[in-house]
Amino acid sequence: MSEKFSKEIARMRRIEGQARGIAKMMEDDRYCIDIINQMSAMEAALRSAKSKVLSIHAGHCIEDAVQSGNAADQREKFDELIDLFGKVGR
């Protein structure tokens, strides 16, 4: 298991459990507002995990490109980062 992602892997497993729980709530015909509240909680957890992975990317991949001195690699990582910020903000 990737050590740098170990906490986020555990978080994703909890989110996976939340998704199964929501599906079970739907199967049990639970109150719609309760289902929506659980979906909102799952979305928040996923946003948090996504933000952390972005932080890991910036802390490792971007830093490596900067330290390499390779201008093409730096430009590529910078462009990736800009694209990621656009996707994370959605």
N, CA, C and O atoms as a Tinker XYZ file with bonds, in Angstrom:
   360  protein
     1  N      0.861000   -1.183000    0.000000    73     2
     2  CA     0.000000    0.000000    0.000000    64     1     3
     3  C      0.897000    1.234000    0.000000    63     2     4     5
     4  O      1.923000    1.275000    0.679000    81     3
     5  N      0.500000    2.208000   -0.755000    73     3     6
     6  CA     1.255000    3.450000   -0.827000    64     5     7
     7  C      1.178000    4.176000    0.509000    63     6     8     9
     8  O      0.094000    4.502000    0.992000    81     7
     9  N      2.338000    4.422000    1.095000    73     7    10
    10  CA     2.376000    5.069000    2.407000    64     9    11
    11  C      1.848000    6.497000    2.343000    63    10    12    13
    12  O      1.165000    6.951000    3.261000    81    11
    13  N      2.166000    7.208000    1.250000    73    11    14
    14  CA     1.728000    8.608000    1.177000    64    13    15
    15  C      0.212000    8.723000    1.073000    63    14    16    17
    16  O     -0.353000    9.767000    1.401000    81    15
    17  N     -0.453000    7.663000    0.622000    73    15    18
    18  CA    -1.911000    7.695000    0.488000    64    17    19
    19  C     -2.633000    6.873000    1.553000    63    18    20    21
    20  O     -3.853000    6.724000    1.470000    81    19
    21  N     -1.936000    6.337000    2.542000    73    19    22
    22  CA    -2.551000    5.383000    3.476000    64    21    23
    23  C     -3.777000    5.956000    4.182000    63    22    24    25
    24  O     -4.785000    5.262000    4.319000    81    23
    25  N     -3.708000    7.198000    4.630000    73    23    26
    26  CA    -4.867000    7.784000    5.311000    64    25    27
    27  C     -6.026000    7.998000    4.340000    63    26    28    29
    28  O     -7.190000    7.821000    4.699000    81    27
    29  N     -5.693000    8.379000    3.111000    73    27    30
    30  CA    -6.759000    8.626000    2.134000    64    29    31
    31  C     -7.373000    7.324000    1.653000    63    30    32    33
    32  O     -8.555000    7.294000    1.311000    81    31
    33  N     -6.600000    6.249000    1.618000    73    31    34
    34  CA    -7.158000    4.943000    1.274000    64    33    35
    35  C     -8.157000    4.527000    2.346000    63    34    36    37
    36  O     -9.242000    4.040000    2.027000    81    35
    37  N     -7.803000    4.713000    3.605000    73    35    38
    38  CA    -8.731000    4.394000    4.701000    64    37    39
    39  C     -9.982000    5.259000    4.600000    63    38    40    41
    40  O    -11.095000    4.783000    4.823000    81    39
    41  N     -9.793000    6.531000    4.263000    73    39    42
    42  CA   -10.938000    7.438000    4.116000    64    41    43
    43  C    -11.843000    6.970000    2.968000    63    42    44    45
    44  O    -13.067000    7.007000    3.084000    81    43
    45  N    -11.237000    6.532000    1.869000    73    43    46
    46  CA   -12.029000    6.062000    0.730000    64    45    47
    47  C    -12.803000    4.789000    1.089000    63    46    48    49
    48  O    -13.916000    4.583000    0.605000    81    47
    49  N    -12.231000    3.955000    1.915000    73    47    50
    50  CA   -12.952000    2.749000    2.358000    64    49    51
    51  C    -14.168000    3.127000    3.214000    63    50    52    53
    52  O    -15.218000    2.489000    3.128000    81    51
    53  N    -14.017000    4.168000    4.038000    73    51    54
    54  CA   -15.164000    4.639000    4.823000    64    53    55
    55  C    -16.235000    5.225000    3.896000    63    54    56    57
    56  O    -17.428000    5.005000    4.105000    81    55
    57  N    -15.810000    5.964000    2.884000    73    55    58
    58  CA   -16.753000    6.536000    1.917000    64    57    59
    59  C    -17.465000    5.410000    1.171000    63    58    60    61
    60  O    -18.665000    5.489000    0.911000    81    59
    61  N    -16.725000    4.376000    0.833000    73    59    62
    62  CA   -17.318000    3.200000    0.187000    64    61    63
    63  C    -18.409000    2.595000    1.085000    63    62    64    65
    64  O    -19.476000    2.210000    0.607000    81    63
    65  N    -18.128000    2.520000    2.372000    73    63    66
    66  CA   -19.119000    2.020000    3.326000    64    65    67
    67  C    -20.328000    2.932000    3.398000    63    66    68    69
    68  O    -21.462000    2.465000    3.513000    81    67
    69  N    -20.084000    4.243000    3.329000    73    67    70
    70  CA   -21.203000    5.189000    3.320000    64    69    71
    71  C    -22.077000    4.961000    2.100000    63    70    72    73
    72  O    -23.303000    5.001000    2.202000    81    71
    73  N    -21.462000    4.722000    0.943000    73    71    74
    74  CA   -22.226000    4.501000   -0.290000    64    73    75
    75  C    -23.078000    3.237000   -0.164000    63    74    76    77
    76  O    -24.239000    3.221000   -0.574000    81    75
    77  N    -22.504000    2.198000    0.396000    73    75    78
    78  CA   -23.297000    0.969000    0.604000    64    77    79
    79  C    -24.448000    1.226000    1.576000    63    78    80    81
    80  O    -25.555000    0.724000    1.383000    81    79
    81  N    -24.176000    2.013000    2.624000    73    79    82
    82  CA   -25.224000    2.341000    3.590000    64    81    83
    83  C    -26.359000    3.128000    2.947000    63    82    84    85
    84  O    -27.530000    2.903000    3.253000    81    83
    85  N    -26.010000    4.046000    2.060000    73    83    86
    86  CA   -27.031000    4.839000    1.371000    64    85    87
    87  C    -27.860000    3.952000    0.458000    63    86    88    89
    88  O    -29.083000    4.087000    0.401000    81    87
    89  N    -27.202000    3.042000   -0.257000    73    87    90
    90  CA   -27.947000    2.113000   -1.123000    64    89    91
    91  C    -28.911000    1.269000   -0.287000    63    90    92    93
    92  O    -30.045000    1.018000   -0.695000    81    91
    93  N    -28.451000    0.838000    0.878000    73    91    94
    94  CA   -29.317000    0.044000    1.780000    64    93    95
    95  C    -30.503000    0.883000    2.247000    63    94    96    97
    96  O    -31.630000    0.391000    2.311000    81    95
    97  N    -30.248000    2.156000    2.575000    73    95    98
    98  CA   -31.346000    3.038000    2.980000    64    97    99
    99  C    -32.387000    3.134000    1.869000    63    98   100   101
   100  O    -33.589000    3.126000    2.133000    81    99
   101  N    -31.920000    3.225000    0.629000    73    99   102
   102  CA   -32.843000    3.316000   -0.513000    64   101   103
   103  C    -33.630000    2.015000   -0.667000    63   102   104   105
   104  O    -34.837000    2.027000   -0.908000    81   103
   105  N    -32.922000    0.895000   -0.524000    73   103   106
   106  CA   -33.599000   -0.407000   -0.617000    64   105   107
   107  C    -34.660000   -0.548000    0.464000    63   106   108   109
   108  O    -35.712000   -1.145000    0.234000    81   107
   109  N    -34.385000    0.001000    1.638000    73   107   110
   110  CA   -35.316000   -0.077000    2.764000    64   109   111
   111  C    -36.393000    0.997000    2.709000    63   110   112   113
   112  O    -37.223000    1.105000    3.611000    81   111
   113  N    -36.370000    1.797000    1.631000    73   111   114
   114  CA   -37.359000    2.861000    1.428000    64   113   115
   115  C    -37.378000    3.838000    2.597000    63   114   116   117
   116  O    -38.436000    4.223000    3.094000    81   115
   117  N    -36.168000    4.232000    3.026000    73   115   118
   118  CA   -36.047000    5.184000    4.128000    64   117   119
   119  C    -36.472000    6.574000    3.673000    63   118   120   121
   120  O    -36.604000    6.828000    2.476000    81   119
   121  N    -36.682000    7.452000    4.612000    73   119   122
   122  CA   -37.125000    8.820000    4.359000    64   121   123
   123  C    -36.118000    9.540000    3.465000    63   122   124   125
   124  O    -34.918000    9.527000    3.736000    81   123
   125  N    -36.607000   10.160000    2.410000    73   123   126
   126  CA   -35.749000   10.791000    1.393000    64   125   127
   127  C    -34.788000   11.821000    1.987000    63   126   128   129
   128  O    -33.628000   11.895000    1.581000    81   127
   129  N    -35.259000   12.601000    2.932000    73   127   130
   130  CA   -34.390000   13.618000    3.537000    64   129   131
   131  C    -33.220000   12.964000    4.260000    63   130   132   133
   132  O    -32.104000   13.484000    4.220000    81   131
   133  N    -33.454000   11.841000    4.916000    73   131   134
   134  CA   -32.359000   11.116000    5.576000    64   133   135
   135  C    -31.344000   10.620000    4.551000    63   134   136   137
   136  O    -30.137000   10.685000    4.784000    81   135
   137  N    -31.830000   10.129000    3.429000    73   135   138
   138  CA   -30.945000    9.664000    2.352000    64   137   139
   139  C    -30.116000   10.827000    1.815000    63   138   140   141
   140  O    -28.904000   10.700000    1.643000    81   139
   141  N    -30.761000   11.948000    1.552000    73   139   142
   142  CA   -30.071000   13.122000    1.019000    64   141   143
   143  C    -29.030000   13.633000    2.013000    63   142   144   145
   144  O    -27.934000   14.032000    1.617000    81   143
   145  N    -29.368000   13.622000    3.294000    73   143   146
   146  CA   -28.401000   14.049000    4.317000    64   145   147
   147  C    -27.164000   13.150000    4.307000    63   146   148   149
   148  O    -26.040000   13.635000    4.434000    81   147
   149  N    -27.371000   11.851000    4.156000    73   147   150
   150  CA   -26.239000   10.925000    4.097000    64   149   151
   151  C    -25.421000   11.135000    2.822000    63   150   152   153
   152  O    -24.195000   11.031000    2.841000    81   151
   153  N    -26.101000   11.429000    1.725000    73   151   154
   154  CA   -25.390000   11.728000    0.473000    64   153   155
   155  C    -24.537000   12.985000    0.627000    63   154   156   157
   156  O    -23.405000   13.039000    0.145000    81   155
   157  N    -25.084000   13.991000    1.297000    73   155   158
   158  CA   -24.333000   15.228000    1.528000    64   157   159
   159  C    -23.098000   14.966000    2.379000    63   158   160   161
   160  O    -22.034000   15.528000    2.118000    81   159
   161  N    -23.230000   14.128000    3.382000    73   159   162
   162  CA   -22.090000   13.778000    4.229000    64   161   163
   163  C    -21.034000   13.029000    3.415000    63   162   164   165
   164  O    -19.837000   13.261000    3.584000    81   163
   165  N    -21.472000   12.142000    2.544000    73   163   166
   166  CA   -20.540000   11.395000    1.711000    64   165   167
   167  C    -19.822000   12.329000    0.733000    63   166   168   169
   168  O    -18.619000   12.189000    0.510000    81   167
   169  N    -20.550000   13.270000    0.156000    73   167   170
   170  CA   -19.940000   14.242000   -0.759000    64   169   171
   171  C    -18.884000   15.082000   -0.039000    63   170   172   173
   172  O    -17.818000   15.353000   -0.591000    81   171
   173  N    -19.182000   15.486000    1.179000    73   171   174
   174  CA   -18.225000   16.278000    1.958000    64   173   175
   175  C    -16.960000   15.462000    2.232000    63   174   176   177
   176  O    -15.849000   15.984000    2.136000    81   175
   177  N    -17.128000   14.201000    2.569000    73   175   178
   178  CA   -15.974000   13.334000    2.829000    64   177   179
   179  C    -15.144000   13.148000    1.560000    63   178   180   181
   180  O    -13.914000   13.135000    1.619000    81   179
   181  N    -15.800000   13.006000    0.433000    73   179   182
   182  CA   -15.097000   12.844000   -0.834000    64   181   183
   183  C    -14.353000   14.120000   -1.225000    63   182   184   185
   184  O    -13.226000   14.064000   -1.717000    81   183
   185  N    -14.991000   15.270000   -1.004000    73   183   186
   186  CA   -14.317000   16.553000   -1.282000    64   185   187
   187  C    -13.064000   16.690000   -0.420000    63   186   188   189
   188  O    -12.026000   17.149000   -0.895000    81   187
   189  N    -13.163000   16.298000    0.829000    73   187   190
   190  CA   -12.029000   16.381000    1.738000    64   189   191
   191  C    -10.888000   15.471000    1.272000    63   190   192   193
   192  O     -9.723000   15.867000    1.290000    81   191
   193  N    -11.230000   14.263000    0.861000    73   191   194
   194  CA   -10.214000   13.329000    0.368000    64   193   195
   195  C     -9.575000   13.861000   -0.910000    63   194   196   197
   196  O     -8.362000   13.762000   -1.094000    81   195
   197  N    -10.387000   14.420000   -1.780000    73   195   198
   198  CA    -9.871000   14.969000   -3.031000    64   197   199
   199  C     -8.907000   16.120000   -2.746000    63   198   200   201
   200  O     -7.859000   16.232000   -3.382000    81   199
   201  N     -9.260000   16.957000   -1.805000    73   199   202
   202  CA    -8.399000   18.074000   -1.429000    64   201   203
   203  C     -7.070000   17.586000   -0.872000    63   202   204   205
   204  O     -6.022000   18.161000   -1.167000    81   203
   205  N     -7.107000   16.537000   -0.074000    73   203   206
   206  CA    -5.878000   15.992000    0.510000    64   205   207
   207  C     -4.986000   15.396000   -0.566000    63   206   208   209
   208  O     -3.770000   15.583000   -0.531000    81   207
   209  N     -5.570000   14.680000   -1.524000    73   207   210
   210  CA    -4.777000   14.102000   -2.607000    64   209   211
   211  C     -4.142000   15.216000   -3.441000    63   210   212   213
   212  O     -2.998000   15.090000   -3.879000    81   211
   213  N     -4.876000   16.296000   -3.659000    73   211   214
   214  CA    -4.315000   17.449000   -4.364000    64   213   215
   215  C     -3.131000   18.018000   -3.587000    63   214   216   217
   216  O     -2.113000   18.378000   -4.178000    81   215
   217  N     -3.260000   18.098000   -2.290000    73   215   218
   218  CA    -2.178000   18.585000   -1.443000    64   217   219
   219  C     -0.962000   17.666000   -1.527000    63   218   220   221
   220  O      0.173000   18.137000   -1.585000    81   219
   221  N     -1.195000   16.376000   -1.534000    73   219   222
   222  CA    -0.108000   15.406000   -1.663000    64   221   223
   223  C      0.586000   15.603000   -3.010000    63   222   224   225
   224  O      1.813000   15.581000   -3.094000    81   223
   225  N     -0.208000   15.795000   -4.056000    73   223   226
   226  CA     0.349000   16.018000   -5.390000    64   225   227
   227  C      1.240000   17.259000   -5.389000    63   226   228   229
   228  O      2.360000   17.232000   -5.900000    81   227
   229  N      0.744000   18.317000   -4.827000    73   227   230
   230  CA     1.524000   19.559000   -4.788000    64   229   231
   231  C      2.796000   19.376000   -3.956000    63   230   232   233
   232  O      3.852000   19.906000   -4.301000    81   231
   233  N      2.686000   18.636000   -2.880000    73   231   234
   234  CA     3.819000   18.446000   -1.985000    64   233   235
   235  C      4.881000   17.511000   -2.521000    63   234   236   237
   236  O      6.046000   17.627000   -2.140000    81   235
   237  N      4.511000   16.581000   -3.401000    73   235   238
   238  CA     5.474000   15.610000   -3.911000    64   237   239
   239  C      5.804000   15.856000   -5.383000    63   238   240   241
   240  O      6.948000   16.147000   -5.729000    81   239
   241  N      4.820000   15.740000   -6.224000    73   239   242
   242  CA     5.051000   15.804000   -7.668000    64   241   243
   243  C      5.526000   17.180000   -8.116000    63   242   244   245
   244  O      6.484000   17.296000   -8.880000    81   243
   245  N      4.857000   18.209000   -7.642000    73   243   246
   246  CA     5.230000   19.568000   -8.034000    64   245   247
   247  C      6.617000   19.901000   -7.473000    63   246   248   249
   248  O      7.464000   20.458000   -8.171000    81   247
   249  N      6.828000   19.557000   -6.223000    73   247   250
   250  CA     8.124000   19.837000   -5.595000    64   249   251
   251  C      9.254000   19.140000   -6.348000    63   250   252   253
   252  O     10.313000   19.731000   -6.560000    81   251
   253  N      9.038000   17.891000   -6.753000    73   251   254
   254  CA    10.059000   17.158000   -7.504000    64   253   255
   255  C     10.376000   17.858000   -8.826000    63   254   256   257
   256  O     11.540000   17.951000   -9.216000    81   255
   257  N      9.345000   18.348000   -9.513000    73   255   258
   258  CA     9.557000   19.037000  -10.786000    64   257   259
   259  C     10.342000   20.329000  -10.585000    63   258   260   261
   260  O     11.228000   20.651000  -11.377000    81   259
   261  N     10.021000   21.059000   -9.541000    73   259   262
   262  CA    10.726000   22.311000   -9.268000    64   261   263
   263  C     12.198000   22.021000   -8.959000    63   262   264   265
   264  O     13.090000   22.707000   -9.460000    81   263
   265  N     12.441000   21.016000   -8.143000    73   263   266
   266  CA    13.813000   20.693000   -7.746000    64   265   267
   267  C     14.628000   20.107000   -8.895000    63   266   268   269
   268  O     15.856000   20.188000   -8.889000    81   267
   269  N     13.950000   19.517000   -9.879000    73   267   270
   270  CA    14.663000   18.905000  -11.004000    64   269   271
   271  C     15.356000   19.936000  -11.888000    63   270   272   273
   272  O     16.368000   19.638000  -12.521000    81   271
   273  N     14.806000   21.155000  -11.931000    73   271   274
   274  CA    15.361000   22.175000  -12.808000    64   273   275
   275  C     14.957000   22.003000  -14.264000    63   274   276   277
   276  O     15.373000   22.787000  -15.117000    81   275
   277  N     14.156000   20.994000  -14.559000    73   275   278
   278  CA    13.711000   20.714000  -15.925000    64   277   279
   279  C     12.515000   21.609000  -16.241000    63   278   280   281
   280  O     11.425000   21.408000  -15.705000    81   279
   281  N     12.720000   22.593000  -17.108000    73   279   282
   282  CA    11.668000   23.576000  -17.402000    64   281   283
   283  C     10.442000   22.936000  -18.038000    63   282   284   285
   284  O      9.318000   23.338000  -17.734000    81   283
   285  N     10.627000   21.954000  -18.909000    73   283   286
   286  CA     9.485000   21.290000  -19.559000    64   285   287
   287  C      8.659000   20.522000  -18.527000    63   286   288   289
   288  O      7.429000   20.567000  -18.549000    81   287
   289  N      9.336000   19.824000  -17.635000    73   287   290
   290  CA     8.640000   19.084000  -16.578000    64   289   291
   291  C      7.911000   20.047000  -15.639000    63   290   292   293
   292  O      6.785000   19.777000  -15.221000    81   291
   293  N      8.545000   21.153000  -15.315000    73   291   294
   294  CA     7.921000   22.158000  -14.452000    64   293   295
   295  C      6.662000   22.711000  -15.108000    63   294   296   297
   296  O      5.634000   22.853000  -14.446000    81   295
   297  N      6.727000   23.025000  -16.401000    73   295   298
   298  CA     5.566000   23.554000  -17.131000    64   297   299
   299  C      4.442000   22.524000  -17.149000    63   298   300   301
   300  O      3.277000   22.864000  -16.942000    81   299
   301  N      4.796000   21.259000  -17.398000    73   299   302
   302  CA     3.792000   20.196000  -17.437000    64   301   303
   303  C      3.086000   20.071000  -16.083000    63   302   304   305
   304  O      1.859000   19.988000  -16.025000    81   303
   305  N      3.853000   20.058000  -15.013000    73   303   306
   306  CA     3.262000   19.934000  -13.667000    64   305   307
   307  C      2.443000   21.162000  -13.313000    63   306   308   309
   308  O      1.398000   21.046000  -12.674000    81   307
   309  N      2.903000   22.334000  -13.718000    73   307   310
   310  CA     2.141000   23.556000  -13.477000    64   309   311
   311  C      0.796000   23.501000  -14.209000    63   310   312   313
   312  O     -0.241000   23.834000  -13.636000    81   311
   313  N      0.823000   23.078000  -15.476000    73   311   314
   314  CA    -0.425000   22.962000  -16.250000    64   313   315
   315  C     -1.371000   21.942000  -15.619000    63   314   316   317
   316  O     -2.579000   22.167000  -15.551000    81   315
   317  N     -0.814000   20.815000  -15.157000    73   315   318
   318  CA    -1.633000   19.818000  -14.460000    64   317   319
   319  C     -2.298000   20.419000  -13.232000    63   318   320   321
   320  O     -3.481000   20.198000  -12.975000    81   319
   321  N     -1.515000   21.184000  -12.479000    73   319   322
   322  CA    -2.024000   21.787000  -11.248000    64   321   323
   323  C     -3.160000   22.756000  -11.553000    63   322   324   325
   324  O     -4.173000   22.761000  -10.854000    81   323
   325  N     -3.005000   23.565000  -12.577000    73   323   326
   326  CA    -4.063000   24.501000  -12.970000    64   325   327
   327  C     -5.327000   23.734000  -13.355000    63   326   328   329
   328  O     -6.425000   24.107000  -12.941000    81   327
   329  N     -5.185000   22.670000  -14.140000    73   327   330
   330  CA    -6.336000   21.833000  -14.515000    64   329   331
   331  C     -6.993000   21.228000  -13.287000    63   330   332   333
   332  O     -8.220000   21.188000  -13.192000    81   331
   333  N     -6.176000   20.754000  -12.338000    73   331   334
   334  CA    -6.716000   20.159000  -11.119000    64   333   335
   335  C     -7.509000   21.150000  -10.299000    63   334   336   337
   336  O     -8.578000   20.822000   -9.783000    81   335
   337  N     -6.988000   22.373000  -10.175000    73   335   338
   338  CA    -7.728000   23.392000   -9.417000    64   337   339
   339  C     -9.096000   23.629000  -10.042000    63   338   340   341
   340  O    -10.079000   23.819000   -9.326000    81   339
   341  N     -9.167000   23.620000  -11.358000    73   339   342
   342  CA   -10.457000   23.788000  -12.024000    64   341   343
   343  C    -11.404000   22.643000  -11.732000    63   342   344   345
   344  O    -12.600000   22.857000  -11.534000    81   343
   345  N    -10.875000   21.422000  -11.704000    73   343   346
   346  CA   -11.717000   20.251000  -11.444000    64   345   347
   347  C    -12.127000   20.161000   -9.976000    63   346   348   349
   348  O    -13.267000   19.809000   -9.672000    81   347
   349  N    -11.217000   20.472000   -9.077000    73   347   350
   350  CA   -11.525000   20.393000   -7.636000    64   349   351
   351  C    -12.589000   21.413000   -7.258000    63   350   352   353
   352  O    -13.406000   21.167000   -6.370000    81   351
   353  N    -12.578000   22.559000   -7.934000    73   351   354
   354  CA   -13.552000   23.609000   -7.616000    64   353   355
   355  C    -14.968000   23.299000   -8.050000    63   354   356   357
   356  O    -15.902000   24.012000   -7.682000    81   355
   357  N    -15.137000   22.247000   -8.826000    73   355   358
   358  CA   -16.489000   21.901000   -9.325000    64   357   359
   359  C    -17.286000   21.159000   -8.304000    63   358   360
   360  O    -18.434000   20.797000   -8.561000    81   359
